[in-house]
Amino acid sequence: MALDAMIFVSKRLQRVAFAILCLMAAQLVLASCEPEPSAMAAKVTLGG
């Protein structure tokens, strides 16, 4: 019974979970490609 409910919920939330995982992966890729975070860190160390 509980297993059936879990499977039903997982089927309903499968698309939402996949979209969230895709967004997280895209953010990681963009963060690794952009040099901005290191420049921001350099500004913080120079300002401090």
Protein Blocks (a to p, Z undefined) as FASTA:
>chain_A
ZZmmmmmmmmmmmmmmmmmmmmmmmmmmmmmmpmklmmmmmmmmmmZZ
